[in-house]
């Protein structure tokens, strides 16, 4: 066990190197680095900060309103189609923001058939709406993609307890508006805050939408500083600022989650007399429209438009995407995602097993602390991870020019998988730890009393009980890797692209019809965890 703990500690520290590398760039500040910082402060930094702030404020407000409103609708009220909307409202989770941007840009741009038909119908040659590649439209896209974070947590927080509390308020004479705003939604404030923080972390980590729309955010600035300007100092400074902002959001999300668990522990006795309030007439129509619009705009219509683009190109014989290369891109994406999923799940199983017995001794406490640092990886944007990998590699290459460190890590599948593990091992670890929470410690104690060694206990007892949790962990990592864009753009091997990179490159070259097929493939893969999640929610009592 000591050897296993030591090995896991080294692996955790290795996966923490990118974050430490970004923060360590500030330790080597010299006059040149300070000059770069002053130059950024006088030129690009206010623009990056301002546009990122406006984007975050707009998305935060939007997901709070839309997520909490839809959660309140399906939890507190009964109306036609409510059971369908309970799971359909999760569908936008399968749609990456950059894919949604490609679909709506293709549908609403001036040269699109839809825009042309509407101009002909109205009888005007001018555009009917402003350019969709703008900051307000980016805010709308992110809201449509990310509101399910708030919806999921708020729906869980409300649950049956909110229905009973609203029934008590009704008996005391409170009108419906007051029951919702002053009784139900205040109970879900921690859940709303946690979901909003998660959505903001995803927004700040985005590169695809920001680059495609020409926005000047921190993520696009990091990519530009590193690959376009070839200025690693500027990239490290921007990455560290973004990392601090994301860390603050993560702390806020953790605090909200703790308050949420505390609030949820004091539930009232279960009862069957309270039922969701049935809506009729205009109120029912309004509830249906509220739940249907985000599903239509965030999933159904974009998927139909992308499918229409693929079919139209295919029917006219103009499909320019070579099938042989498409299958090669798909295979590369599948192989990278599968490898990262297997390694991340195996590491999470070993780490959760060792930590199950508690942090004993100095080595155990160090491993526990390293695991907590590792769990922060998912909150770190892909652009920050890419810079954090390249900075230490560059330093090592300078110290040992003949070692070939750069050739091993950068531009190779090994470097890509390393970046994926840094970011997505936290997802697998959370799923495995949730599975271990359902395995009582008495199982371990009984096996120990019967003389079973730890390895046999894990293989014969724990692993069969954790099969579903481990499968869910591998699936979540697989899907996240399939959708990942910024780190893949920077670190991918020469001549080897993934579906996400291909879709981005085709859309950037205005070949949106050809970008539709890889985009649809990414969405299809993203549907897998959404289906599992909806089934799990329906199975809850």
C-alpha positions in Angstrom: 0.0 0.0 0.0 2.9 2.4 0.7 4.2 1.9 -2.9 0.7 2.5 -4.3 0.2 5.6 -2.2 3.6 7.0 -3.3 2.9 6.2 -7.0 -0.5 7.9 -6.8 1.0 11.0 -5.0 3.6 11.3 -7.9 0.8 11.0 -10.5 -1.3 13.6 -8.7 1.6 16.0 -8.5 2.4 15.4 -12.2 -1.2 16.3 -13.1 -0.9 19.5 -11.0 2.2 20.7 -12.9 0.2 22.7 -15.6 -1.6 24.8 -12.9 1.6 25.2 -10.9 3.4 26.1 -14.1 1.1 29.0 -14.9 1.2 30.3 -11.3 5.0 29.8 -11.2 5.5 32.2 -14.2 5.0 35.1 -11.7 7.9 33.9 -9.6 10.3 34.7 -12.5 9.2 38.3 -13.0 12.0 40.4 -14.4 12.0 43.8 -16.0 11.1 42.4 -19.4 8.1 40.5 -17.9 7.0 43.6 -16.1 7.2 45.5 -19.3 5.0 43.0 -21.1 2.5 43.3 -18.2 2.5 47.1 -18.5 2.1 46.9 -22.2 -0.9 44.5 -21.9 -2.5 46.8 -19.2 -2.2 49.7 -21.6 -3.5 47.9 -24.7 -5.4 44.6 -24.7 -6.0 43.8 -21.0 -8.9 46.3 -20.5 -10.6 44.9 -23.6 -10.2 41.3 -22.5 -11.4 42.1 -19.0 -14.3 44.2 -20.1 -15.7 41.9 -22.7 -15.2 38.8 -20.5 -17.0 40.7 -17.7 -20.0 41.7 -19.9 -20.2 38.1 -21.3 -20.1 36.7 -17.7 -22.7 39.1 -16.4 -25.1 38.4 -19.3 -24.7 34.7 -19.2 -25.0 34.6 -15.4 -28.2 36.6 -15.4 -29.6 34.6 -18.3 -28.9 31.1 -16.8 -30.3 32.2 -13.4 -33.6 33.3 -14.9 -34.1 30.6 -17.5 -32.7 27.7 -15.4 -34.7 28.6 -12.2 -37.9 29.4 -14.2 -37.9 26.1 -16.0 -37.0 24.2 -12.9 -39.8 25.9 -11.0 -42.3 25.2 -13.8 -41.7 21.4 -14.0 -41.4 21.0 -10.2 -44.1 23.2 -8.8 -46.8 23.0 -11.5 -48.7 20.5 -13.5 -49.4 21.2 -17.2 -49.6 19.2 -20.4 -46.2 17.8 -21.5 -44.6 18.3 -18.1 -43.2 14.8 -18.0 -41.6 15.2 -21.4 -40.1 18.6 -20.5 -38.5 17.1 -17.3 -36.0 15.3 -19.5 -36.2 17.3 -22.7 -34.8 20.4 -20.8 -31.6 18.5 -20.4 -31.0 18.1 -24.2 -29.0 21.3 -24.7 -26.3 19.8 -22.4 -25.4 17.6 -25.5 -24.9 20.7 -27.7 -21.4 22.3 -27.4 -21.6 26.1 -27.5 -19.4 26.3 -30.6 -21.6 23.8 -32.5 -24.7 25.9 -31.6 -22.8 29.0 -32.9 -22.1 27.3 -36.2 -25.7 26.2 -36.7 -27.4 29.5 -35.9 -24.8 31.5 -37.8 -25.4 29.4 -40.9 -29.2 29.7 -40.4 -29.3 33.4 -39.7 -26.5 34.9 -41.9 -27.5 37.2 -44.8 -26.7 34.6 -47.4 -28.7 31.8 -45.8 -31.9 30.4 -47.5 -33.9 31.2 -44.4 -32.9 34.9 -44.4 -33.4 35.1 -48.2 -36.9 33.7 -48.0 -37.8 36.0 -45.2 -36.5 39.1 -47.1 -38.5 38.0 -50.1 -41.6 37.6 -48.0 -41.2 41.0 -46.4 -40.1 42.6 -49.7 -36.8 44.2 -48.7 -33.3 43.6 -49.9 -31.7 44.7 -46.6 -30.8 42.5 -43.7 -33.7 41.9 -41.2 -31.5 41.7 -38.2 -27.9 42.7 -37.1 -24.9 40.4 -37.6 -25.3 37.4 -35.4 -21.5 37.2 -34.8 -21.7 39.7 -31.9 -21.4 39.7 -28.1 -25.2 39.8 -27.4 -25.8 36.8 -29.6 -22.9 35.0 -27.9 -24.6 35.6 -24.6 -27.8 34.1 -25.9 -26.0 31.0 -27.2 -24.2 30.4 -23.9 -27.5 30.8 -22.0 -29.2 28.2 -24.2 -26.3 25.8 -23.8 -25.6 26.2 -20.1 -29.0 26.9 -18.4 -29.3 23.1 -17.7 -26.7 23.5 -14.9 -29.0 25.7 -13.0 -32.1 23.7 -14.0 -30.7 20.5 -12.7 -29.5 21.8 -9.3 -32.6 24.0 -8.8 -35.0 21.1 -9.6 -33.2 18.9 -7.1 -33.3 21.6 -4.4 -37.0 22.3 -4.9 -38.1 18.7 -5.1 -41.1 17.6 -3.0 -40.3 19.9 -0.1 -41.0 23.1 -2.1 -44.4 21.7 -3.1 -45.3 21.0 0.5 -44.2 24.5 1.6 -46.2 26.1 -1.1 -49.2 24.1 -0.1 -48.8 25.4 3.5 -48.4 28.9 2.2 -51.6 28.5 0.2 -53.5 27.4 3.3 -52.3 30.6 5.0 -53.8 32.7 2.2 -50.6 33.6 0.2 -51.2 34.2 -3.5 -49.4 32.2 -6.2 -46.9 34.9 -7.1 -45.8 35.2 -3.4 -45.7 31.5 -2.9 -43.2 31.1 -5.8 -41.1 34.2 -5.2 -41.0 34.2 -1.4 -41.4 30.6 -0.5 -40.1 28.2 -3.2 -37.3 30.1 -5.0 -35.5 31.3 -1.8 -35.1 27.6 -0.8 -33.2 27.1 -4.0 -30.8 30.0 -3.7 -27.7 27.9 -3.0 -28.6 25.6 -5.9 -29.1 28.6 -8.3 -25.7 30.1 -7.2 -23.9 26.8 -7.7 -25.4 26.2 -11.1 -24.6 29.8 -12.2 -21.0 29.4 -11.0 -20.6 26.2 -13.1 -22.1 28.0 -16.1 -19.7 30.9 -15.7 -16.7 28.6 -15.5 -17.7 27.0 -18.8 -18.3 30.5 -20.3 -14.9 31.8 -19.3 -13.2 28.6 -20.5 -14.7 28.8 -24.0 -12.6 29.4 -27.0 -14.7 28.2 -29.9 -17.5 30.7 -29.7 -15.2 33.6 -28.8 -12.8 32.9 -31.7 -15.5 32.3 -34.2 -17.4 35.5 -33.3 -14.2 37.6 -33.0 -14.6 38.3 -29.3 -11.7 39.6 -27.2 -12.0 37.4 -24.2 -9.2 36.0 -22.0 -9.3 32.6 -23.7 -9.0 34.0 -27.2 -6.3 36.4 -25.9 -4.3 33.5 -24.4 -4.4 31.6 -27.7 -3.5 34.7 -29.7 -0.6 35.6 -27.4 0.9 32.1 -27.5 0.4 31.0 -31.2 0.1 34.3 -33.1 2.3 36.6 -31.2 4.7 33.9 -29.9 4.9 35.6 -26.5 4.8 33.0 -23.8 5.2 35.6 -21.0 2.0 37.4 -22.1 0.2 34.1 -22.5 1.2 33.0 -19.0 0.1 36.3 -17.4 -3.3 36.2 -19.1 -3.7 32.5 -18.2 -2.9 33.2 -14.5 -5.4 36.1 -14.4 -8.1 33.8 -15.8 -7.1 31.0 -13.4 -7.5 33.3 -10.4 -11.0 34.3 -11.6 -12.0 30.7 -12.2 -10.7 29.7 -8.8 -12.8 32.4 -7.2 -15.9 31.0 -9.0 -15.0 27.5 -7.9 -14.8 28.6 -4.3 -18.2 30.3 -4.6 -19.6 27.1 -6.2 -18.2 24.9 -3.4 -19.7 27.2 -0.7 -23.1 27.1 -2.5 -23.0 23.3 -2.7 -22.2 23.1 1.0 -25.2 25.3 1.9 -27.3 23.3 -0.5 -26.4 20.0 1.3 -27.1 21.7 4.6 -30.5 22.9 3.5 -31.4 19.6 2.0 -30.6 17.7 5.3 -33.5 19.3 7.1 -36.4 18.1 5.0 -39.8 17.8 6.4 -41.5 14.5 6.8 -42.6 12.9 3.6 -46.2 13.4 2.8 -48.5 12.5 -0.1 -51.1 15.2 0.3 -49.1 18.0 -1.5 -49.2 17.9 -5.3 -47.9 20.3 -8.0 -50.4 23.1 -8.7 -52.4 22.3 -11.9 -52.3 25.1 -14.5 -55.1 25.9 -17.0 -55.7 28.1 -19.9 -53.2 30.9 -20.6 -51.1 29.9 -17.6 -50.6 26.4 -19.0 -49.8 27.7 -22.4 -47.2 30.1 -20.9 -45.6 27.2 -19.0 -45.4 25.1 -22.1 -43.9 28.0 -24.1 -41.3 28.6 -21.3 -40.1 25.0 -21.4 -40.4 24.5 -25.1 -38.5 27.5 -26.3 -35.1 26.7 -24.8 -35.4 23.1 -26.0 -36.3 24.2 -29.5 -33.7 26.9 -29.8 -30.9 25.1 -27.9 -31.2 21.7 -29.5 -34.1 20.7 -31.8 -33.8 23.5 -34.4 -30.0 23.5 -34.5 -29.9 19.8 -35.0 -32.5 19.9 -37.7 -30.6 22.7 -39.5 -27.3 20.9 -39.3 -29.0 17.7 -40.7 -30.6 19.8 -43.4 -27.2 21.1 -44.4 -25.7 17.7 -44.6 -28.7 16.3 -46.6 -28.7 19.3 -49.0 -25.0 19.0 -49.8 -25.4 15.2 -50.2 -28.5 15.5 -52.5 -26.8 18.0 -54.8 -23.6 16.1 -55.0 -21.6 19.0 -53.6 -20.5 17.4 -50.3 -16.8 18.4 -50.2 -15.9 16.5 -47.0 -13.8 13.5 -47.9 -15.3 10.4 -46.3 -11.9 8.7 -45.9 -10.5 11.6 -43.9 -13.8 12.0 -41.9 -13.5 8.4 -40.7 -9.9 9.0 -39.8 -10.8 12.1 -37.8 -13.5 10.1 -36.1 -11.1 7.3 -35.3 -8.6 9.7 -33.9 -11.2 11.3 -31.7 -12.5 8.0 -30.5 -9.0 6.6 -29.7 -8.0 9.7 -27.7 -11.3 9.9 -25.9 -11.2 6.1 -25.1 -7.6 6.2 -23.9 -8.2 9.2 -21.7 -11.4 7.7 -20.3 -9.7 4.4 -19.4 -6.7 6.0 -17.8 -8.7 8.6 -15.9 -11.2 6.0 -14.6 -8.4 3.6 -13.5 -6.5 6.4 -11.7 -9.7 7.5 -10.0 -10.6 4.0 -8.8 -7.1 3.5 -7.3 -7.1 7.0 -5.7 -10.6 6.6 -4.3 -9.7 3.1 -2.9 -6.6 4.4 -1.1 -8.4 7.4 0.3 -11.3 5.4 1.5 -9.5 4.4 4.6 -8.8 8.0 5.6 -5.6 10.1 5.5 -3.2 8.1 7.7 0.3 9.4 8.3 2.2 12.1 6.4 2.0 10.2 3.1 -1.8 9.8 3.5 -2.3 13.5 4.3 -0.2 14.5 1.3 -2.1 12.2 -1.0 -5.4 13.6 0.3 -4.3 17.2 -0.3 -3.0 16.2 -3.8 -6.3 14.6 -4.6 -8.2 17.8 -3.7 -5.9 19.8 -5.9 -6.5 17.3 -8.7 -10.3 17.7 -8.3 -9.9 21.4 -9.2 -8.7 20.4 -12.7 -12.2 20.5 -14.3 -12.5 24.2 -13.5 -9.3 25.1 -15.3 -9.9 26.2 -18.9 -8.3 24.2 -21.6 -6.3 27.2 -22.8 -4.7 27.6 -19.4 -3.9 23.9 -19.2 -2.2 24.1 -22.6 0.0 27.1 -21.5 0.7 25.4 -18.2 2.0 22.3 -20.1 4.1 24.2 -22.6 5.8 26.5 -20.0 7.5 23.7 -17.9 8.3 21.8 -21.1 10.0 24.9 -22.6 12.0 25.4 -19.4 13.1 21.7 -19.3 14.1 22.0 -22.9 16.3 25.0 -22.2 17.9 23.2 -19.2 18.6 19.9 -21.2 18.5 20.7 -24.9 19.4 17.2 -25.9 16.8 15.4 -23.8 14.0 15.9 -26.4 11.3 16.7 -23.9 9.5 19.0 -26.3 9.3 16.2 -28.9 7.7 13.8 -26.4 5.1 16.1 -24.9 4.2 18.7 -27.5 2.6 17.7 -30.8 2.0 14.1 -29.7 -0.9 12.0 -28.6 0.9 11.7 -25.2 0.8 15.4 -24.6 -2.9 15.5 -25.6 -3.9 12.7 -23.3 -1.9 14.3 -20.5 -3.8 17.6 -21.0 -7.1 15.6 -21.0 -6.2 13.9 -17.7 -5.3 17.2 -16.1 -8.7 18.5 -16.9 -11.1 15.6 -16.8 -9.7 13.2 -14.1 -11.7 15.3 -11.6 -14.9 14.2 -13.4 -14.1 10.5 -13.1 -13.0 10.9 -9.5 -16.2 12.6 -8.5 -18.3 9.8 -10.0 -16.2 7.0 -8.4 -16.3 8.7 -5.0 -20.1 9.0 -5.3 -20.2 5.3 -5.9 -18.0 4.5 -3.0 -20.3 6.6 -0.7 -22.9 3.9 -1.3 -20.5 1.1 -0.2 -20.5 0.8 3.6 -17.2 0.6 5.4 -18.4 -2.6 7.1 -17.7 -4.4 3.9 -14.0 -3.5 4.2 -13.9 -4.4 7.9 -15.5 -7.8 7.3 -13.1 -8.6 4.5 -10.1 -7.6 6.7 -11.4 -9.8 9.6 -11.6 -12.7 7.2 -7.9 -12.2 6.1 -8.5 -10.8 2.7 -5.7 -8.6 1.4 -6.5 -5.0 0.2 -6.0 -5.9 -3.5 -8.4 -8.9 -3.3 -10.9 -6.8 -1.4 -10.9 -4.2 -4.2 -11.1 -6.7 -7.1 -13.6 -9.1 -5.5 -15.9 -6.7 -3.6 -15.4 -3.1 -4.5 -15.0 -3.3 -8.3 -18.3 -5.2 -8.9 -20.2 -2.7 -6.7 -18.6 0.2 -8.5 -19.2 -1.1 -12.0 -22.0 1.4 -12.8 -20.1 4.4 -11.2 -16.9 3.5 -13.1 -18.9 3.1 -16.3 -20.5 6.5 -15.8 -17.1 8.1 -15.0 -15.5 6.6 -18.2 -18.5 7.8 -20.3 -18.4 11.4 -18.9 -14.7 11.7 -19.6 -15.1 10.2 -23.1 -17.8 12.7 -24.0 -15.9 15.7 -22.5 -12.7 14.7 -24.5 -14.7 14.4 -27.7 -16.0 18.0 -27.2 -12.7 19.6 -26.0 -11.3 22.3 -28.3 -8.7 24.8 -27.0 -6.1 22.4 -25.6 -6.5 20.1 -28.6 -5.9 23.1 -31.0 -2.6 23.9 -29.3 -1.2 20.5 -28.5 -2.5 18.2 -31.2 0.0 16.3 -33.4 0.7 17.7 -36.8 -1.6 16.3 -39.5 -3.9 14.7 -36.9 -7.2 16.4 -36.1 -10.2 15.5 -34.0 -13.9 16.1 -34.9 -14.0 19.2 -32.7 -10.9 20.7 -34.4 -12.2 19.8 -37.9 -15.6 21.4 -37.2 -13.9 24.6 -35.9 -11.5 24.8 -38.9 -14.3 24.3 -41.4 -16.5 26.9 -39.7 -13.7 29.3 -39.5 -13.2 28.9 -43.3 -16.9 29.6 -43.8 -17.5 26.0 -44.9 -20.5 25.7 -42.6 -22.3 23.0 -44.6 -19.2 20.7 -44.3 -18.8 21.6 -40.6 -22.3 20.2 -40.0 -21.4 16.5 -40.2 -18.6 16.5 -37.6 -20.7 18.8 -35.4 -23.6 16.4 -35.5 -21.2 13.5 -34.6 -20.1 15.4 -31.5 -23.8 16.1 -30.5 -24.7 12.5 -31.0 -21.9 11.4 -28.6 -22.9 14.1 -26.2 -26.4 12.7 -26.0 -25.2 9.5 -24.2 -24.7 11.1 -20.7 -27.8 13.2 -21.2 -29.9 10.0 -21.7 -28.3 8.3 -18.7 -28.9 11.4 -16.6 -32.5 11.7 -17.6 -33.0 8.0 -16.8 -31.5 8.5 -13.4 -33.7 11.4 -12.6 -36.8 9.5 -13.6 -35.7 6.7 -11.4 -35.5 9.0 -8.3 -38.4 8.6 -5.9 
